[in-house]
Amino acid sequence: MLLAFDVGNTNIVLGIFQDGNLIQNWRLETDYNKSADEYGMLINQLFNYEHLSTKEIENVIISTVVPSVLYTLQHLSMKYFKRRAIIIGPGIKTGLIVKYDNPKQVGADRIVNAVAAYAKYGGPLVLVDFGTATTFCAVTENAEYLGGTIAPGIKIASDALFEKTAKLPKVELEKPGRVICKNTIESMQSGLVYGHMGMVDFIIKKMKDELMKYSTTGKTPTVVATGGLSSLIESGIDCIDYVDKLLTLEGLEIIYRKNKGRRHEHR
């Protein structure tokens, strides 16, 4: 079995694959202060609850945008699973042609998402990941990763309103059903949710137009969304074709198969 870690700024998503199929997944809070032993004990409890054994894990693969957590998980992999983890980074085979000015600057999660989406939906593609940041990525029909856009995530915007103002409260991220709101909480929800929908709609339309310049077939780009808040935003706009919340884990499994047998660490 394969254990895959997708480490974001807010959450760690981990999944177990058996014969290419995702059989279990969990979402944990990313804690910069947790030790390898603390994460190890927590993961061991999750395994026990699902009647799984850590001894069944044959390989570990990690994608992270949080460098400080990487060493912790590498140590965890060696201590608790007796495996040197495959790390997503320079030198890893992905099947994509990365056209970024400096490929080393592209977040590992963005590449992993692109690998999975291209394998599942083909190209051209626009990928939107609703994480701590909301990221937009463009992939051509020839598996060229062109780059994209990075915007503050909706939770960051919500936290900023609360932290940088004297009277505005924290609010639940949900649609109030109107934009002419008659109380502060609904007014904030409207601005946060509908404002984010408007941004997403605009950037996707611009990105699709730019992608068409790279097309030799004239095929309209497919738009795929992932991330915890993808369903909330997708429900208010009509430019997203698919919501695929397990995209990153599936991408890690695909990349693992492309690099199976390799034991090089990448930093």
N, C-alpha and C positions, 0 to 999 in steps of 0.2 A: 504494500500500500504506500501511497505518496501523501505526505503532509505538506500542505501549501500555506504559506503565510503572506497575507497582503497587509502591510503595515502603513497606515495613514496617520496623519497628524492627530486625528480624533479617535479612530478605532483601529483595532487589529481584527481582520477577518481571517479565520483559518478554516481550511477544509480538508477532508480526507477523501482521496480518490482510490478506488479499487478497480483495476482493469479499465481505466479511463473514465469511469463513472463516479460522479460526486455522490458519496454515500452519507456524508454528514458535514455540517458547517456550523460555526459559531462566530459571534461578534463580541469582542472584548474592548474595554476602554484602553487606549494607549496611555501607559503610565511610564514616563521617562525615568522614574525613580525605582521601579521594580527591578529586582535582581533576576538572574537566570533561574535561581532556585524558586523564587516566588512565582514566576511565570510557569516553571516546570510543575510545581505543586498544583497550580490552578488547572493547567492542561491535563494533568494526571486525573484530577477529579472529574473533568469533563469526559475523559475517556472511560473512566469507571462507570459513570452514570449511563453511558451508552453501551456498556459491556464490551468495550474495546480494550486491547492491550497495546501499550507502547512498543512492545516487542514485535508487533506486526508491521510497524513502519519501516519500510525498506529505503526510502529516500525522503529528503526534505528540500524544499525550494522556497526562497524568500524574495519578495519584492518589497522594497521599503523606500519611503521618501523622508524617513527620520533616521539619519545616520547614527545618532546616539543610541538607538535601540538595536541597531544591527549587530554590534558586538555581543550584546546580551543574548540575542536569539541564536547567533552562531555558537556561543558557549552552551546554550540550552540544547541545541541540536546534538552537539558532541557528547554532553553529559547524560542526557535523558534518552536519546535515540541512537547513540553510537554512530552517527552519520555526519559527515562534513557536508553542510548545506550548499546547494547551488544558489548563487546570488545573482539576481538580475543586474547586469551592468555591462560595461564594454567587454567585447569578446564573446558574449553569449549569442548563440544562433537564434534568430527570431523569424527569419524569412521576410523581414521588411527591409526596404531600402530607405534609410533615414536621411532626409534632405535638410534637416535642421542645420543652421550655421555651425553650431558646435553640438554634435550628437550627445556628448557627455552631459549636457545641460538638460536634456529631456528627462522628465520624471519617469522612474521605472514603471509606475502604475499606468502612465499614458501609453507607453509602448506595449505593455501587457494587454491592456484593453484593446489596442489596435490589432494585435495578433489574434485575439479571440474573435473580435467582430469581423475581421477579414475572413477568417476561417469559416465562420457561421453564415455570414450574409454577403460575402464578396465585396467588390468595390465598384464605384467610388463610395466613400463613407464619410459621414460626419458623426463624430462620437462626442457625447456630452456626459461628463462625470460630475454628479452633484455630491461633492465631498466637502471638506473644509473650505477648499476653493472650488469654484465651478470652472471646469476646464473643457475646452472645445478642441477637437483634433480633426484633421483632414487627412484622408488616405485615398490615393488614386486607385483606379481599376487595375494598375500594374503593381500594387502593393508598395507604393512609395508613400512613406510618412512625410508629409509636407510641413507640419507644424500646426499652429492653432492660436488660441486665445486663452488667457487665464484671467478670471474675474473673482472678486471676493464671493465666497459662498453665502448662502442666505442666513446661515447661523452666525457667521462673522458679522454680517450687517445687523442682525438682531442684537447681538452682544454689544456692538458699538453704540447703538441707540441707547441701550440701557446704561452703559458705562460712561458715556460722554455727555449725558444730559442729566439734569438735576431731578426731574420729575417723572420721566418716562419709565414705565415698569418693564419687567421681563414678560414676554407674551408667548403663548403657544403658537407654533407655526401652522396655521390653518387658514383656509379661505373664509373671509367673513360674508361672502355672497354679494357684496356691493362695494363700490368705491366712494360713494357719498355716505360716510359713516358718521354716526352721532355720538360716539364715545371714543376715548383715547385708545383703548385696547384694540377695537375693531379698525380704527384708523391706522394703527401701526401694522396690524396684520395685513390690511389692504396694501399698504405701501411696500411691505416686505415681500409678500407673496405675488401680488399682481405686478409689482415692479420687477421682480425677478423673472416672471413669465415674459414680460415685455422685452427685457434684455435678451433672454434666451431666444425668443422668436426672431428678433432683429439679427443677432449674430449668426444664427443658423441660416437665415435667408441670404445674408451676405456671403457666408462661407460656401453655400451651395453654388452661388453665382461664380465665385472665384474658382471653385473646383471644376466647373464646366470648361474652363480655359485649358485644363490639363487633359480633358477627355478626348479620346479618338473615336469613341462609339456614340457619344451624345447621351449616354445613360444618365438618368437623374440620380444623384447621390441618395443613398439610404441613410436615414438618421437613426442612430441607436443611442439610447440613454441608459445610464447605470448610476448607482449610488443610492444612498438611503432615502433621499427626498425626491427621487426621480418621478415617482408616481404622483406626488402632490403637484409638481410643476407640469407634468405631462397632461394632467387632467384639465388644464385650462388653456392649452394651445394645441394646434392641429398639425404642427410641423415635425413631430417625433413619430417615427414609424414603429419602433420597438422599444420596450423597456425591458432590460435584461440585467437584473440586480446581481447575478453571480458571474458576470462577464470576466472580472479580474481573476477569480479563482480558475475559471475555465482556461483563460489565457496562460496561467502559470502551468497548468497541466500540459497544454500544447507545447510550451517552451521546454518543459521537462523532457518530453518525448524527443524533441529536436536535439537535446543536449545529453541524453541518457548515456551514462558511462563516464562522463567528464567529471573530474573532481577538482577543478581549479577554482580558487576563490577570486572574486572580482570586487574591487573596491573603487 
